[in-house]
Amino acid sequence: MFLFNRKSPEEKEAARLEKLRRTEGDRAFGGAIMTPVGVLSLADICMVRLVPEEQALQINCGRKVVSIPYAALRGMSTSSEAQIARDESPITALEMTELLSGDAGQFVGDMDKNAEARARWFIAIDYEDEAGAQQRLIFIAYSMRGPYIARGKLYAAVQFEETLNDIMRRFGTAGQPS
């Protein structure tokens, strides 16, 4: 037994965070945007990725690009349609109903609170705009084969959420690196 090579829990957590930071630029997910912002339109198929060189989250939809500085990020949540329909999600059923009663309903359709095996997943990113107002972008998650439909969260979204939480811890609520 080699007990002298064992890492403490603090060392393990520090190594995990360092790996997250080294691979930050590799984090991304794809989806269709449900809340238009700036040059982005409803149902645009986007790639959302982290750009550590620019300290920004970048949303690419073809030639259209929107960047949100790390300091403006406030949160991210991933929810299934069943969780939203049962009000067990940060994305409220009322908020989703408003989206679906608008133009988003044309490409998403009705929500099903019993949809578990074939649940669609929605990703919400909360941030502050230039004026300091709270904003929320909602995406329907996509895999390489089209809309993501499965029992568990999209692996890329889970990794993205974990990395985004680390970034928010580093930048704090005031937007300054800690």
Phi and psi restraints in degrees (value plus and minus 20) as a CYANA .aco file:
   2 PHE   PHI    -134.3   -94.3
   2 PHE   PSI      60.5   100.5
   3 LEU   PHI     -94.1   -54.1
   3 LEU   PSI     -41.3    -1.3
   4 PHE   PHI     -93.4   -53.4
   4 PHE   PSI     -32.3     7.7
   5 ASN   PHI    -116.1   -76.1
   5 ASN   PSI     -16.8    23.2
   6 ARG   PHI     -92.2   -52.2
   6 ARG   PSI     117.9   157.9
   7 LYS   PHI    -116.8   -76.8
   7 LYS   PSI     125.7   165.7
   8 SER   PHI     -94.2   -54.2
   8 SER   PSI     142.2   182.2
   9 PRO   PHI     -76.9   -36.9
   9 PRO   PSI     -55.7   -15.7
  10 GLU   PHI     -86.1   -46.1
  10 GLU   PSI     -60.5   -20.5
  11 GLU   PHI     -87.6   -47.6
  11 GLU   PSI     -58.3   -18.3
  12 LYS   PHI     -83.6   -43.6
  12 LYS   PSI     -63.4   -23.4
  13 GLU   PHI     -85.7   -45.7
  13 GLU   PSI     -60.6   -20.6
  14 ALA   PHI     -83.3   -43.3
  14 ALA   PSI     -59.8   -19.8
  15 ALA   PHI     -86.8   -46.8
  15 ALA   PSI     -60.0   -20.0
  16 ARG   PHI     -83.0   -43.0
  16 ARG   PSI     -64.8   -24.8
  17 LEU   PHI     -85.6   -45.6
  17 LEU   PSI     -58.1   -18.1
  18 GLU   PHI     -83.8   -43.8
  18 GLU   PSI     -59.8   -19.8
  19 LYS   PHI     -84.4   -44.4
  19 LYS   PSI     -61.9   -21.9
  20 LEU   PHI     -77.0   -37.0
  20 LEU   PSI     -64.7   -24.7
  21 ARG   PHI     -88.8   -48.8
  21 ARG   PSI     -56.6   -16.6
  22 ARG   PHI     -87.6   -47.6
  22 ARG   PSI     -52.8   -12.8
  23 THR   PHI    -122.4   -82.4
  23 THR   PSI      -8.1    31.9
  24 GLU   PHI     -72.9   -32.9
  24 GLU   PSI     -62.7   -22.7
  25 GLY   PHI     -87.9   -47.9
  25 GLY   PSI     -33.3     6.7
  26 ASP   PHI    -108.5   -68.5
  26 ASP   PSI     -26.4    13.6
  27 ARG   PHI    -103.2   -63.2
  27 ARG   PSI     109.3   149.3
  28 ALA   PHI    -183.7  -143.7
  28 ALA   PSI     140.3   180.3
  29 PHE   PHI    -168.8  -128.8
  29 PHE   PSI     138.7   178.7
  30 GLY   PHI    -131.5   -91.5
  30 GLY   PSI     131.3   171.3
  31 GLY   PHI    -193.4  -153.4
  31 GLY   PSI     151.8   191.8
  32 ALA   PHI    -121.5   -81.5
  32 ALA   PSI     110.4   150.4
  33 ILE   PHI     -96.3   -56.3
  33 ILE   PSI     115.6   155.6
  34 MET   PHI    -129.3   -89.3
  34 MET   PSI     -33.9     6.1
  35 THR   PHI    -143.9  -103.9
  35 THR   PSI      77.5   117.5
  36 PRO   PHI     -76.9   -36.9
  36 PRO   PSI     122.2   162.2
  37 VAL   PHI    -168.0  -128.0
  37 VAL   PSI     117.0   157.0
  38 GLY   PHI      34.5    74.5
  38 GLY   PSI    -144.8  -104.8
  39 VAL   PHI    -103.6   -63.6
  39 VAL   PSI     -25.9    14.1
  40 LEU   PHI    -105.2   -65.2
  40 LEU   PSI     115.7   155.7
  41 SER   PHI    -127.7   -87.7
  41 SER   PSI     141.5   181.5
  42 LEU   PHI     -75.8   -35.8
  42 LEU   PSI     116.4   156.4
  43 ALA   PHI      52.5    92.5
  43 ALA   PSI     -13.0    27.0
  44 ASP   PHI     -81.9   -41.9
  44 ASP   PSI     114.5   154.5
  45 ILE   PHI    -105.3   -65.3
  45 ILE   PSI     100.7   140.7
  46 CYS   PHI    -142.9  -102.9
  46 CYS   PSI     138.7   178.7
  47 MET   PHI    -135.0   -95.0
  47 MET   PSI     101.9   141.9
  48 VAL   PHI    -124.8   -84.8
  48 VAL   PSI     103.6   143.6
  49 ARG   PHI    -162.3  -122.3
  49 ARG   PSI     142.1   182.1
  50 LEU   PHI    -116.4   -76.4
  50 LEU   PSI     116.3   156.3
  51 VAL   PHI    -142.1  -102.1
  51 VAL   PSI      71.1   111.1
  52 PRO   PHI     -82.7   -42.7
  52 PRO   PSI     -50.4   -10.4
  53 GLU   PHI     -83.3   -43.3
  53 GLU   PSI     -53.0   -13.0
  54 GLU   PHI    -120.2   -80.2
  54 GLU   PSI     -22.6    17.4
  55 GLN   PHI      31.8    71.8
  55 GLN   PSI      30.2    70.2
  56 ALA   PHI    -167.0  -127.0
  56 ALA   PSI     133.7   173.7
  57 LEU   PHI    -112.0   -72.0
  57 LEU   PSI     110.8   150.8
  58 GLN   PHI    -139.7   -99.7
  58 GLN   PSI     114.6   154.6
  59 ILE   PHI    -134.2   -94.2
  59 ILE   PSI      95.3   135.3
  60 ASN   PHI    -129.1   -89.1
  60 ASN   PSI     101.2   141.2
  61 CYS   PHI    -145.4  -105.4
  61 CYS   PSI      69.9   109.9
  62 GLY   PHI      45.2    85.2
  62 GLY   PSI    -142.1  -102.1
  63 ARG   PHI    -110.5   -70.5
  63 ARG   PSI     -25.5    14.5
  64 LYS   PHI    -108.5   -68.5
  64 LYS   PSI     113.8   153.8
  65 VAL   PHI    -155.2  -115.2
  65 VAL   PSI     115.5   155.5
  66 VAL   PHI    -147.1  -107.1
  66 VAL   PSI     114.5   154.5
  67 SER   PHI    -136.6   -96.6
  67 SER   PSI     120.2   160.2
  68 ILE   PHI    -142.3  -102.3
  68 ILE   PSI      99.3   139.3
  69 PRO   PHI     -80.3   -40.3
  69 PRO   PSI     125.7   165.7
  70 TYR   PHI     -72.2   -32.2
  70 TYR   PSI     -59.4   -19.4
  71 ALA   PHI     -83.6   -43.6
  71 ALA   PSI     -41.7    -1.7
  72 ALA   PHI    -109.9   -69.9
  72 ALA   PSI     -30.8     9.2
  73 LEU   PHI     -90.8   -50.8
  73 LEU   PSI     117.0   157.0
  74 ARG   PHI    -142.6  -102.6
  74 ARG   PSI     -38.0     2.0
  75 GLY   PHI     151.0   191.0
  75 GLY   PSI     144.3   184.3
  76 MET   PHI    -167.1  -127.1
  76 MET   PSI     120.1   160.1
  77 SER   PHI    -160.3  -120.3
  77 SER   PSI     128.4   168.4
  78 THR   PHI    -140.6  -100.6
  78 THR   PSI     104.5   144.5
  79 SER   PHI    -157.1  -117.1
  79 SER   PSI     123.9   163.9
  80 SER   PHI    -102.6   -62.6
  80 SER   PSI     142.4   182.4
  81 GLU   PHI     -82.8   -42.8
  81 GLU   PSI     -53.8   -13.8
  82 ALA   PHI     -85.5   -45.5
  82 ALA   PSI     -62.8   -22.8
  83 GLN   PHI     -81.8   -41.8
  83 GLN   PSI     -61.6   -21.6
  84 ILE   PHI     -85.9   -45.9
  84 ILE   PSI     -66.7   -26.7
  85 ALA   PHI     -82.6   -42.6
  85 ALA   PSI     -51.1   -11.1
  86 ARG   PHI    -111.5   -71.5
  86 ARG   PSI     -13.5    26.5
  87 ASP   PHI      40.1    80.1
  87 ASP   PSI      20.4    60.4
  88 GLU   PHI    -131.1   -91.1
  88 GLU   PSI       6.9    46.9
  89 SER   PHI    -156.2  -116.2
  89 SER   PSI     133.0   173.0
  90 PRO   PHI     -82.5   -42.5
  90 PRO   PSI     -46.3    -6.3
  91 ILE   PHI    -103.5   -63.5
  91 ILE   PSI      92.4   132.4
  92 THR   PHI     -96.9   -56.9
  92 THR   PSI     135.0   175.0
  93 ALA   PHI     -82.0   -42.0
  93 ALA   PSI     -56.3   -16.3
  94 LEU   PHI     -84.2   -44.2
  94 LEU   PSI     -65.8   -25.8
  95 GLU   PHI     -80.2   -40.2
  95 GLU   PSI     -63.9   -23.9
  96 MET   PHI     -88.6   -48.6
  96 MET   PSI     -57.8   -17.8
  97 THR   PHI     -81.9   -41.9
  97 THR   PSI     -61.6   -21.6
  98 GLU   PHI     -81.7   -41.7
  98 GLU   PSI     -61.9   -21.9
  99 LEU   PHI     -83.8   -43.8
  99 LEU   PSI     -64.7   -24.7
 100 LEU   PHI     -92.4   -52.4
 100 LEU   PSI     -46.4    -6.4
 101 SER   PHI     -96.0   -56.0
 101 SER   PSI     -36.4     3.6
 102 GLY   PHI    -109.9   -69.9
 102 GLY   PSI    -172.0  -132.0
 103 ASP   PHI     -86.2   -46.2
 103 ASP   PSI     -46.6    -6.6
 104 ALA   PHI     -82.8   -42.8
 104 ALA   PSI     -47.7    -7.7
 105 GLY   PHI     -81.6   -41.6
 105 GLY   PSI     -43.8    -3.8
 106 GLN   PHI     -86.8   -46.8
 106 GLN   PSI     -53.6   -13.6
 107 PHE   PHI    -129.3   -89.3
 107 PHE   PSI     -27.8    12.2
 108 VAL   PHI    -123.9   -83.9
 108 VAL   PSI     -64.8   -24.8
 109 GLY   PHI      66.2   106.2
 109 GLY   PSI    -193.7  -153.7
 110 ASP   PHI     -90.9   -50.9
 110 ASP   PSI     134.0   174.0
 111 MET   PHI    -110.0   -70.0
 111 MET   PSI     130.6   170.6
 112 ASP   PHI    -147.4  -107.4
 112 ASP   PSI      94.8   134.8
 113 LYS   PHI     -93.1   -53.1
 113 LYS   PSI     -30.0    10.0
 114 ASN   PHI    -122.5   -82.5
 114 ASN   PSI     -20.6    19.4
 115 ALA   PHI     -94.3   -54.3
 115 ALA   PSI      83.2   123.2
 116 GLU   PHI    -133.0   -93.0
 116 GLU   PSI     -73.3   -33.3
 117 ALA   PHI     -88.8   -48.8
 117 ALA   PSI     -51.2   -11.2
 118 ARG   PHI    -143.1  -103.1
 118 ARG   PSI      20.7    60.7
 119 ALA   PHI     -93.3   -53.3
 119 ALA   PSI     118.2   158.2
 120 ARG   PHI    -102.7   -62.7
 120 ARG   PSI     127.5   167.5
 121 TRP   PHI    -131.6   -91.6
 121 TRP   PSI     118.9   158.9
 122 PHE   PHI    -140.1  -100.1
 122 PHE   PSI     119.7   159.7
 123 ILE   PHI    -138.7   -98.7
 123 ILE   PSI     107.9   147.9
 124 ALA   PHI    -135.2   -95.2
 124 ALA   PSI     111.3   151.3
 125 ILE   PHI    -138.1   -98.1
 125 ILE   PSI     100.2   140.2
 126 ASP   PHI    -117.7   -77.7
 126 ASP   PSI     118.6   158.6
 127 TYR   PHI    -175.6  -135.6
 127 TYR   PSI     149.6   189.6
 128 GLU   PHI    -124.9   -84.9
 128 GLU   PSI     114.5   154.5
 129 ASP   PHI    -100.5   -60.5
 129 ASP   PSI    -196.5  -156.5
 130 GLU   PHI     -80.0   -40.0
 130 GLU   PSI     -49.9    -9.9
 131 ALA   PHI    -103.5   -63.5
 131 ALA   PSI     -24.5    15.5
 132 GLY   PHI      68.6   108.6
 132 GLY   PSI     -13.6    26.4
 133 ALA   PHI    -102.1   -62.1
 133 ALA   PSI     121.8   161.8
 134 GLN   PHI     -90.3   -50.3
 134 GLN   PSI     112.1   152.1
 135 GLN   PHI    -149.0  -109.0
 135 GLN   PSI     137.0   177.0
 136 ARG   PHI    -157.4  -117.4
 136 ARG   PSI     106.2   146.2
 137 LEU   PHI    -121.9   -81.9
 137 LEU   PSI     112.4   152.4
 138 ILE   PHI    -140.4  -100.4
 138 ILE   PSI     112.7   152.7
 139 PHE   PHI    -141.7  -101.7
 139 PHE   PSI     128.0   168.0
 140 ILE   PHI    -114.4   -74.4
 140 ILE   PSI     104.5   144.5
 141 ALA   PHI     -89.4   -49.4
 141 ALA   PSI     121.3   161.3
 142 TYR   PHI    -141.5  -101.5
 142 TYR   PSI     126.8   166.8
 143 SER   PHI    -125.6   -85.6
 143 SER   PSI    -193.5  -153.5
 144 MET   PHI     -87.2   -47.2
 144 MET   PSI     -38.7     1.3
 145 ARG   PHI    -125.2   -85.2
 145 ARG   PSI      -9.4    30.6
 146 GLY   PHI     100.6   140.6
 146 GLY   PSI    -174.8  -134.8
 147 PRO   PHI     -76.3   -36.3
 147 PRO   PSI     117.0   157.0
 148 TYR   PHI     -98.1   -58.1
 148 TYR   PSI     100.6   140.6
 149 ILE   PHI    -152.5  -112.5
 149 ILE   PSI      91.7   131.7
 150 ALA   PHI    -189.6  -149.6
 150 ALA   PSI     150.0   190.0
 151 ARG   PHI     -92.3   -52.3
 151 ARG   PSI     -58.4   -18.4
 152 GLY   PHI    -121.8   -81.8
 152 GLY   PSI     143.6   183.6
 153 LYS   PHI     -82.1   -42.1
 153 LYS   PSI     129.7   169.7
 154 LEU   PHI     -81.8   -41.8
 154 LEU   PSI     104.0   144.0
 155 TYR   PHI     -75.2   -35.2
 155 TYR   PSI     -63.6   -23.6
 156 ALA   PHI     -82.5   -42.5
 156 ALA   PSI     -57.5   -17.5
 157 ALA   PHI     -88.5   -48.5
 157 ALA   PSI     -56.9   -16.9
 158 VAL   PHI     -84.1   -44.1
 158 VAL   PSI     -66.5   -26.5
 159 GLN   PHI     -82.3   -42.3
 159 GLN   PSI     -63.0   -23.0
 160 PHE   PHI     -81.6   -41.6
 160 PHE   PSI     -65.2   -25.2
 161 GLU   PHI     -82.2   -42.2
 161 GLU   PSI     -62.4   -22.4
 162 GLU   PHI     -83.4   -43.4
 162 GLU   PSI     -63.8   -23.8
 163 THR   PHI     -87.4   -47.4
 163 THR   PSI     -61.2   -21.2
 164 LEU   PHI     -83.2   -43.2
 164 LEU   PSI     -59.3   -19.3
 165 ASN   PHI     -82.2   -42.2
 165 ASN   PSI     -59.4   -19.4
 166 ASP   PHI     -83.7   -43.7
 166 ASP   PSI     -63.2   -23.2
 167 ILE   PHI     -80.7   -40.7
 167 ILE   PSI     -64.7   -24.7
 168 MET   PHI     -84.9   -44.9
 168 MET   PSI     -55.5   -15.5
 169 ARG   PHI     -84.0   -44.0
 169 ARG   PSI     -61.3   -21.3
 170 ARG   PHI     -86.6   -46.6
 170 ARG   PSI     -57.8   -17.8
 171 PHE   PHI    -110.4   -70.4
 171 PHE   PSI     -37.8     2.2
 172 GLY   PHI      43.2    83.2
 172 GLY   PSI     158.1   198.1
 173 THR   PHI     -95.4   -55.4
 173 THR   PSI     -44.4    -4.4
 174 ALA   PHI    -100.8   -60.8
 174 ALA   PSI     -29.1    10.9
 175 GLY   PHI      66.0   106.0
 175 GLY   PSI     -11.2    28.8
 176 GLN   PHI    -124.9   -84.9
 176 GLN   PSI     116.9   156.9
 177 PRO   PHI     -77.3   -37.3
 177 PRO   PSI     118.4   158.4
